Amino acid sequence: MHSTKDVFSLRLWRGPAGGGREPGALPGATPKRGGSPAAVTPNFPAQVVRRTLGEVAAAGRVVLLEKLADFRGVEINERCDLDAAPLHNALHCAAEGGHADCVRLLLKRGAWAYVPTHGGRSALHLAAAGGSEAHAECARALIAYGAEVAATDLAGHTALSLANTAPEPACARLLAPLTALPNEYSAPAAVRMRDASRLPLGFYDRSN
């Protein structure tokens, strides 16, 4: 099995000089031609791509994240299979880390703000739990893209209740006035977990 370290040792982000691959091209991927995204081939295992996407998002490496997102076959809404958080997708990783640039990039590329991870928590829950100004910037972006402010996780926690116990108050200041407003999109975590069944078959159960 390939590790994320293997990805970088294979010069994931920049091909060798004179190697015929443009900077940022993935090993085993077809270079871009005519503006069309390149395709990830079977020579580059999907699990490696997913894990790398998650780790790059968690590290806040927005330039590298954009390069990965540019390849056809990279599904940014899929879980990343990280050891510490197997159900996290790239958006969860970025929001939890407080990396607003990565969060905005992923949302613009089609990441879904409502997809649940462990315990029915959304990316907004994860950002709120961080509490900092950086996490508040993530929360603002997520809310702008439809994140449910008053939604609860499986334990009944809202984003605000998590923000209220965070080490810094920025997210609580942001969410308190918003939580008081009616939210027609709010739904309990169990309902959102049910709605996640609309995702592609195997979304949470990938073996490759």
N, C-alpha and C positions, 0 to 999 in steps of 0.2 A: 504494500500500500504506500502511496506517495504521501509525504507530509507537506505542510505548507512551506517548510524550509526547502524541500526539494524544488518547489515551484520557483523560488528565487534563485536557487543554484542553477536552474535551467534557463536563467536570464529571462524571467517572465516579462519584465517590463521593457527590456531593450535587447534586441538581438545582437549577436557578435558582429563586429565590423566586417562589412563585405559579405555578410551572410545572406543577403537577399531579402531580409525582413525589415520592415520599417520599424522605427522605435515604438515600443509599446505593444508590438505584436506578440501574441501568445505562441509558445512552441507548439507545432502541430496545427496551427491555425492558418487559414487562407488570408493573405494580406488584403487590405481594402482596395477595391478597384472601382472607379467611377462613383465614389461616394457611398457605395453599399457596405454595410457592416461585414466584417469577416466572420467566418463560421468556426466554432470550436469543433475540432474533429475528434474521432474516437481515440486518437493518439494522446489526447489531453483529457484525462479522466474528469467526468463531471463533478465527482466529489471533491477533487482538488480545486476546481474552479469555485465551487460553493464555499469551501472552507476559506479559501484565499479572499473571496469577496467579503466574508464576515470579518476576518481578521484585519483586512485593510480598512473596513468601515469602523471597526472598534478602535483602531489606531488613529483615526482621523486623517488618513492620507487621501485627501479628496482628489488630487491629480491622478493618483494610481487607481482610485476607485472609478474615476471617469473612463480611464482606459479599459478597465474590465467591462464596464457597462456598455461599451461600444461594440462588443462582439455579439453577433447573433448566436443564439443558443444559450446565452447567459440569462437566466431567469432570476431577476433580483428579488422576487417575492418568495422564492423557495427558501426553506430553512437551510442554514449553513453547516449543520452537523459539527459545530464546535464542541469540544469536549466539555467545557464548562457550562454551556447552554445549548444543547442540541436542537431545541425548537426555535431559537432565535434566527430571524432572517437578517439581512444587511441593515435594514432600517432599525430593527431592535438594537443591533450592535452600536450603530451610530448614535441613536437617541440615548442609550444608556451611558455612553461615553461622553455625552455633551458636545458632540461634533456637529454643530448646526450647518456648516457648509456641506457636509456629507448628507445630512438629513434632507436639505433642500435639493441637492443633486438627485438623490434617490426618488424623492417625491416627483420631481420634474420628469424623471425617466419612467414613471409609472408605478412606483411603489405604493402599496395600499396601506393607508394610515390605520386601518381598523383590524388588521390581521393579529390574532392573539398568539402569545407565546406561553411560557410556563405559567400556570395558575390563572390563565385567562387574561393576563395583563397585555395591554397594548403598548405600542411605542410611547404613547403619551404617559401612561403609568410609569414607564421606566424613566422617562425624562423628568417627570415630576418628583420621583424619588431621589433624584440627584440634587435638586434644589437650587443649584447655582445659577448665576446669570447665563452661563453657557447653556445649561439645561433649559432655562426659560426661553432662550432663542430657539432651541429645538422644539419646545412646546408650542411656541407661536407658529412655527412653520407647519407643524402637524395639525393644529387647529384650523389653519388656513386651508388645509387640504382635507378637512372633514373629520378629523379625529373627534370622538365623542367625549366631551368634557365631563359629563356627569355619569359616564359608564362605570360600572363596577367590575372588579375582577372576581374570581371564584370565591374569594374570602370576603367579598363585600366592600373592598376598598375602592374609593374613587381616586382620581388623580390628585384632587385637593387633599384628601386625607393622608395620602402618601407624602405630599409636599409639606404638610403641616409637621411631619416628623423628620423631615430632611435636615441635614446640618446647616443649610443656608436657606433664607426665606424668599429668594427671588421667584421661584415657581409658585409658592403660596400667594404672593402678592399678585401675580398674573392671573391665577386661576380663581381666586376667591370671588371677584365680581362676576366672572363668567359663569361660575357654577350656579349662581343665584338666578340666572336667566333661564327661561324655558328652553329645553333642547329636544326637539321632536325626533332627533336621531339617537337619543340616548337609549340604551338597551342593556339589560343585565348580561353579565358575562356568559351565562349558560346559553342565552339566546344567540350571542355573537359566536360562541363556539359551535352552535348548531349551524349558523349561517356560514361558518367556515367550510361546511361540507360542500358548498357550492364551488370550492376551489378545485383545481384539476385533480383527477384520481391519482393517489399516491403522493400528494403534496407533502404530507407529514410522514411518509413512510417510503423513503428512498434508500435503496440498498447499493446503488452504484456510486 
